[in-house]
Amino acid sequence: MEFKGFSKKTLPFLDAIRKNNNKEWFEDRRDKYEELILNPSRAFVEELGEHLQALEPSINFSPKINKSLFRIYRDTRRMGAIKVPLKHRIGFIFWQGNGSRMQTSSFYLHFSPDELFVAVGVRWFEKPMLDAYREYIKDDKRREHLVKLLKNLDAKDYKCIEKGYKRYPKGFTKDMTNADLSLYKGMATYKILKPQLITNGEKLIDTLYSIYEDMLPLQQIMYEVSLRVKLDTGSKP
């Protein structure tokens, strides 16, 4: 299936999911979900994945649920989880390496009736990745290089996710240059666009490729960090 963009009916359908968030309503309209979201999402993954491999040949993608596609149903059993059963935003991930798709550097995006969110990196660290990141930035030159990179991205109107900690972890002090890098719970850059872009397939792919090309240096750093995750932690690099 050739990707020509999502239908103009896709965003209104997601808004309808948000307003009628129950399984019975959704199951009665599953054919619309497949027509407006699932089938074009599979074509989109194939198209963008091939483009991203031109940027980074080792990027992984697969047009399957729990691979590059996310489930439409939430896991409401988790502590602190949002309790409505359905997601009204559609996410995609293209990951690098052999580890968890969420704990190795990735190209990520999602769209909803409100926004098109485009990001690179790791949005939150589990402990093995957090330890590897902190070990990586203990080196003065690496911290300096990462800060310079983040400033360059900011100058291009890309934002860095917010810090998550207030106290410096062991091995870092306020007197160290660029010590604030140790306060992050993840390391990713992002840009927010208007969601209507998803209806123009060619423009969407070209825009995403340009953004990810700008973000590629951070992608590469975070992939290097993921390779430093220790095997004996139970996570693979």
Buried (B, 14 or more C-beta within 10 A) or exposed (E): EEBBBBBEEBBEBBBBBBEEBEEEEBEEBEEBBEBBBBEBBBBBBBBBBEBBBEBBEEBBBBBEEEBBBBEBEBEEEEEEEEEEBBBBBBBBBBBBBEBBBBBBBBBBBBBBBBEBBBBBBBBBBBEBBBBBBBBBBEEEEBBBBBBEBBEEBEEEEBBBBEEEEEEBEEEBEEEBEBBBBBBBBBBBBBBEBEBEBBBBBEEBBEBBBEBBEBBBBBBBBBBEBBBBBEEEEEBBB
